[in-house]
Structures are given as structure tokens and as C-alpha cells.
Amino acid sequence: MKDVARFRQRQGGILEARGDRAGALAAYEEALRVNPTDVTTMTGLGRLYFVGEDWEQARKIYQSLVLQSVDADAGVTKAEVYRLRCGDGVSFVSFTRHQTVSFT
């Protein structure tokens, strides 16, 4: 099942990079359903919820992300996740402008 989650997470990243927000959301949501603790998936999904102004879903993702073990490969630090969870929109906008999509 983790292979399915990894595939859907990568697919979400590709679709996001191509500008297909709806397709990326569907892929990330499926990846999260299969593997609900994947930091890369949670980061991508939270970013799309936030950009789409789905504040409640973005908050849920970032609250869950605070509980995860975040490493350097995630593209986000624990401090950034904490600020995002607290609703610091300025930090989030800055974060999303510099965030790169990971295909690993």
C-alpha cells in the first residue's frame, strides 16, 4: 500500500507543477488516505488547501503535520509548520512562493 501512496504523492506533485489543482488534490488526498503520516503528502495537500483558501482543511493538515517527524527532505521545518498551524498567513505565503515540488 505504501507504493500506492508514493505513486499518488508523486502524481500529485506532477499535476501541481502542471497547474492541475483539482487533479493534484485528488492524488494527494488518495495518498493521504493510504498513508496518513507521509510528511511530503501532507505538505503538498496543505499547500493546495491554503492556496485554494480552504482554511479549515489547511488548518487540519498543518495541525496533524505538527505531530509528525519532519526531516530536512520534507522541504519544510518544524518551526514553519508550527507557524502555519497557528495561522500566520504571511509566513505561509512566503513559504509557498519558495516551496519546491518533490518527486522523490
N, C-alpha and C positions, 0 to 999 in steps of 0.2 A: 504493500500500500504506500510505503514511503516513496517508491519510484513514481507512482501516480501523482503524489503531491509535488515531487520535484519537477516532473514534467509540466504540471499545471502552473506551478510557480514560474518556471521559465517561459511558458507560453504567455502568462500574464505580463511578464516583463517585456516580451517582444511586442505584444499587442499595445501595451502602454507606450512604448517607444514609437510605434507607428501612429499613435494618436487614436487608437480604437479603445476609448474609455470603457464602453459597455462590455466589449469582449474581454478586456483586461480584468474588469470587476468580476465577471463570471468565472474566469480562470483562477484568479486569486481566491475567490470565495470557495470554490471547489477544493483548491489546495489547502485552505484553512480547515475545511470540513474534514479532510482526510488526515491532516497533521496540524492540529490546533496550537502547537507550540513553536512552529517554524518562524524564526525572527524575520527572515527575509520576506516571507509571505506577509507577515503582519505589517511590516514596514511599508511594503508596496500597497497593501489594501488600505491602511490608514491614510497614506498619502492621497490615494484616489478618493476616498471618502471626504477628506478635508478639502481637496481641490473642487470636488463636486458639491461642497457646502452641506454635506450630510453630517452635521456636527455631532449628533448623538452616536452614530456608528463610528465616527472617527474617535470620539472620546472612549468608547468601549474598547476599541482596538488598542489605543495607547495606554489605557488602564491595564489591560492584560499584558501589554509589552513590558510594562514596568516590572512585572513579576518574572520575566524571562532572563536567562543569562545572555547578555548582549556582548558579543565579541567584536573585534576590530573589523572583521569581514562583513558585518551587518550593514556598514555604511552609516551607522548612527551610534552615538554614545548613550550611555545610561542617563547622563545629565540632560541630553537633548530630549530623550523620551519623557523624562520627568517634567520638563518644561512644557512639552506638548500636551501631556496629560492634564497639566494644570491650566491649560487654555491660553498659553502665551502665543497668540496668533502671529505676532511679529517674528518670533523665533521660528515658527513653523514655516512662514513664507520664505524666510531666509534659507531654511533647511531644504525646502522643496526646490528652490532655484539651484542649489548646489548638489542635490542628490543625483547620483548616477544609478542607472538601472543595472542590476547584476544578473548575469546569465549563468552563474555558476551553480 
